[in-house]
Amino acid sequence: MRQSQLFGKTTRQDPADEVAVNAKLLQRGGFINKTMAGVYDYLPLGFRVLKNIETIIRDEIDAIGGQELFLSALQPKDRWEKTGRWKTLEEIMYQFKDHSGRDMGLGATHEEALAEIALGSVFSYKDLPLAVYQIQTKFRDEPRAKSGLIRGREFLMKDLYSFHRDEDDLAKFYDKADEAYRKIFKRCGLTVYVTEASGGTFTKQFTHEYQVLSEAGEDWTLYCSACGYAQNKEISVLKEGDDCPKCKKEKMKMGRSIEVGNIFKLGTKFSEAFGLMYSDEKGEKHPVCMGSYGIGPGRLLGTIVEVNHDEKGIIWPEHIAPCAVHIIELPAKKGEESKAGDIKKAAEKLYEELLAENIPVLYDDRADKSAGEKFADADLIGISWRVVVSQKTLEQEGFEIKKRSEKEPLIASSKELLRMLGVSPKRSKRKTATEKAKDAEDAKKALLIDKALLKDEQKKDNP
Amino acid sequence: MRQSQLFGKTTRQDPADEVAVNAKLLQRGGFINKTMAGVYDYLPLGFRVLKNIETIIRDEIDAIGGQELFLSALQPKDRWEKTGRWKTLEEIMYQFKDHSGRDMGLGATHEEALAEIALGSVFSYKDLPLAVYQIQTKFRDEPRAKSGLIRGREFLMKDLYSFHRDEDDLAKFYDKADEAYRKIFKRCGLTVYVTEASGGTFTKQFTHEYQVLSEAGEDWTLYCSACGYAQNKEISVLKEGDDCPKCKKEKMKMGRSIEVGNIFKLGTKFSEAFGLMYSDEKGEKHPVCMGSYGIGPGRLLGTIVEVNHDEKGIIWPEHIAPCAVHIIELPAKKGEESKAGDIKKAAEKLYEELLAENIPVLYDDRADKSAGEKFADADLIGISWRVVVSQKTLEQEGFEIKKRSEKEPLIASSKELLRMLGVSPKRSKRKTATEKAKDAEDAKKALLIDKALLKDEQKKDNP
């Protein structure tokens, strides 16, 4: 991706109407645009980060057997009246009439939808357990939306729903989901405290939240830094300075935190409302047990920025960054402008080499920016590997390579850079779809010819 | 994917409230669920088809330089008042007040949004041309929504927007977009007629539509089957039976058709409304020229079903199907139930072999279904390659392989099947992310050690 052609530009000034660090840095870096309070657009750089996060989520949720689907945002009122949530959620749900006068809502969550849709999929104990998920837009008219991507009115959610024959089976899957969640946050470079918390409007049981310590958070978490035991302050009987009730080694601390995920045992509340029953081995009917599990990829993105930045900008974890490498082509020195061509040539060559290895690259090819502006932008955008191509590096016969998280650069060749990025130099080229299709066609033809010859042979043998 | 665990089940009965073939077959096959008229949910099988279509679209739009982003569905009224479309689109736009009394709309399209957001990206001629796109949900309260996925009230749209310094540059990109669109439809297995049409509420210029002949269509297209020349009946002065004005070889025919895409030259209508200007080489300001280009992935999916089915079910084009292979494990013959274990073993082995090659497989492992039910479901679901594992195929030492689009099966080994699917047997295993990360770490360490040794060497040489 050539920076000269990138949609979304960096700015030096903080946006006037934002208090949250993630909202400021992401807008200044050209990752997002603000359409209105709590409603953001992902520009190409932000979209790439989002996709990286979503890929991690899909990986781990697929690994525990989640089947991906995609449900509608438009919701009919009658569906929500079955659980009484048309009324209990009315303060945050967008509710309106369509042109024919029918009451509609925008999905703030999808428990009702899934309980209803599962009526066509769950009949017998043989159909259970099941787990389905989506990455889809939710709408909640939050009274306060001042935390950037951390609390939006329109936001992406990975919502997973599971269906079970009983509480035991639900508990087993709940533990699996917990493990998947821990892996997701770890791969996103986040340290989470898993806290017990209240179920809100979903359930009266305790639930679990994944909290990341950050001043930008809206929650308070009591935690033990020795063993990781934690509780949401709202439900805790402990207070700061108490001994950790679990490991007894450390005093409990309290910190602001961001809830990046939560998991709920819903029991039979939703299945009973929709008549979602299954027949057991004896033909007896029982309500299905459900669980629901949420992560907001956008909130996760905002949280990663909150805990990974310095005064210059964002410091993306390596697998989250919009690109793996940021090539910075510097202008030639004053009075030696004739060298600019050589610098560009070397930068273009490196760019092509990396792209040929399928490494996503942001290439700062802008001709009208000073070295200072380019370095400032690179620090703001925060891609993990910065590779400078300049008159100096040409003389050194290598590139100046620096990690965003480190201070000291080193000089290395493109081959060494590739090794650092984990690319083995002689990777075999993958076949294109067209090549594969051609192979398939050839193979089929060959097989048909074989069969025909075989028939001829057989005819000869048995005339 | 094991069919016994699949969310979404096949049904024999047509849904009572549908007239469109795509809506009937897709619901019967377990691809989609209907939440209300014009609002459908994609279940796991349907979601996979959708992703395949989206992948083709992304490929081709990326190839012409499109940068992907993701904009909000919630839209503030003032943005739409700038072009007057808050009023002109009010009959199909969902418009309502939020909890604070502010007027909001759901995006029916995104020209206004992009023209406004581009204010932060387009300043000079150096910033042009630009092309951005998204695959995102649109909302239109259509008075008639009886065509299944072909006309939805909530639907996915790939909308591409381009920005140019003048009409000439717009025309160049318009031609590129046209080529990309033709490739997309071809890869989806569709024959399209590119017709001239009216610009509707978007523009007064002629635009181009991509029409697929189908009785399910809501448009009428006049076309020449010899040279492909076509016009939307709405704007045509030709009538059925006239000589083709272009090739003069054939008489014009008229047929019902589905519009699967359209491309618009917007000119400066939107940029003028938002003050989207660029400075030319002399510092003079001009309004930006825009284009907009739409394809509905869901409508495309519905259209593919309309033109690819028989009385038994769907016949997916090979690269669109939810899986590449449908393995059918048949029950053992009556009285020889002891053979069931061998059949299952062979089916499981084949399933694992194909998965190991990253081939997506639907495996009908259901123990309580007859051969007849399984074959009927396979025909309904319409996956291109059906592979039967049965007592008979065990005896023949091969699998019974049949394409959904063909009549005659053939017997082949798993190796031969893989060749037919385009997999060369000795493909090298790709490295996992962890292995790559480890390699990168090792490479970096090695480099640092090299550097340190080098320094030591240098010290020795120059003490």
Interface residues (C-beta under 8 A of the other chain):
Chain A: M1 S4 Q5 L6 F7 G8 K9 T11 G30 N33 T35 M36 V39 Y40 D41 Y42 L43 P44 G46 F47 L50 G65 Q67 E68 L69 F70 L71 S72 A73 L74 Q75 P76 R79 E91 I92 Y94 F96 K97 D98 H99 M104 L106 A113 I117 A118 G120 S121 K126 L130 V132 T137 F139 D141 P143 R153 E154 H319 D368 L410 A412 E416 R419 M420 L421 G422 V423 S424 S428 K431 A433 K436 A437 D439 A440 A443 K444 A446 L447 L448 K451
Chain B: M1 S4 Q5 L6 F7 G8 K9 T11 G30 N33 T35 M36 V39 Y40 D41 Y42 L43 P44 G46 F47 L50 G65 Q67 E68 L69 F70 L71 S72 A73 L74 Q75 P76 R79 E91 I92 Y94 F96 K97 D98 H99 M104 L106 A113 I117 A118 G120 S121 K126 L130 V132 T137 F139 D141 P143 R153 E154 H319 D368 L410 A412 E416 R419 M420 L421 G422 V423 S424 S428 K431 A433 K436 A437 K438 D439 A440 A443 K444 A446 L447 L448 K451
